[in-house]
Amino acid sequence: MLIHSHEGEDTILLVSNEVADALEQFVREGNNVALRRYRAKAYYSLDCGDGIEHHILFREETPEELYEKKLTIQQLNRALAQLPVKQSQHIYARFFLGKSCREIALAEQVSVRAVQKSLRSGLKRLAAILK
């Protein structure tokens, strides 16, 4: 038999002893977790429905930040345009599309070392251009 109290009302359920013990253990573990949170003062959350968490995670950029980002992208595009085509393609695939060197090599049917070498020399040239 299991007696459950919820909002001032007691409910009596007839269940086997194993089920009753498992449910009581579950409730005890939940209470223990709540007590540990309380003792560690870990009961605060930004997710309380007032938009704080959304505001922090998805902060709008200021006009100055947007302008700086636009200039940076323009400079990067101009610098990439000055690189040889293959190096520019490799850098774009690796850093903008998120492809691995192996994926790039398979797509172009070249060795992984060739792609790595192209990326290294392209990044060196890119650094020199942007300085």
N, C-alpha and C positions, 0 to 999 in steps of 0.2 A: 504494500500500500504506500502511496506517495501523497503527501499533502503539500499543495502548492498555494502560496498566498500571492495575490496580485491585486494591487490597488484596494486593499482592505477586504477582499473577498477570498475566502479559502476554497480551494477546489480539491476534492479527494478523487484520486485515480487509483484503480486497482491494476497494478502491474507486477511483474515478477520481481523478486528481490534483486536479481542482477541488474535489471533495467533501473530500478529505484536507486541502487548504489551508483550506477553509472551517471544518472542524472544529478544526484547529490554531489558526486565528485566534480562534474562539469560546473555546477553552481559554485562550489568551493574554489575551484581554479579561477573562475571569473572574478570572484570576490578578492582572491589573492592578487590578481593582476591589477585590479582597481586600487587595492591598498598599496602595492608597490609604486604605482603611478603617483598616488597621493604623497607617499613618503619621499619620493624623488622630486616632488614638485613638477612632475611632467604632465600635468593635467591641463595646461594651456594649449590652445590650438588656434591657428590662424583661420581655420575653416569653421567659422561661426556664423556664416551666412550674411555678413554685412559687407562683403566685397573686398575685404582687406587682402585676402590671399590672391584673388584675381588681380587686384591693383599692383601687388608686388611682383607677381609672375609675368604680367602682361602690361608693364609700364609703357606708357606712350612716350615716344622720343620727342625731345624739344626740337623746334625748328633749326637750332644751331647743330644739334646732333644729326638731324636728317641731312643738312647741307654738307657737313663734314663727311658723312657716309657717302653721299653722292660724289663729292670730289675724290675721295679715296677710290671708289669704284672706277671713276673715269681715269685716274692715274694708273690703276692696275690694268685696265683694258688697253690703254696706250702702251704700257710697258710690255704686255703680252703680245701686242701686235708687232713689236720690234724683234721678238724672238723668232728663230726658225720655226716653220710650221709644225714639225713633229714635236719639238720641245713645248710649244704652246699647247698643242693638243694633249700631250701627256700631262702637263700641269693642270689643264682644265679638267681632264678626266679624273685625275687623282684627287685634287683638292676641291673641285666644285661639284663633281658628280659622285665623289666618294668611292670610286672604283679602286681596287687593289692593283698592285703592279702585275700580279698574275693575271687578273682579268683583262687588263690592258694588253698584256703580251699575247694572251690567247686571241683576243679580238683582232690584233694586227699580225698574228702569226710570226712573232719574233720572240727572242729569249727574254726572260725576266730581267736578266742582267743588262740587256740593252735598254730596256725601259728604265731601270734604275739609274743607269749611266746618263740617259737623256734627261731624267728628272733632276739629277744632281747638277749637271752642267746648266740646265735651264734655270734652276733656282739661283745659281751663282750669277748668271747673266741678269736675271731679274733683280737681284739685290743690287748689282752694280748700276743698273738703269734707274732704279728708284732712289739711289743715293744722290 
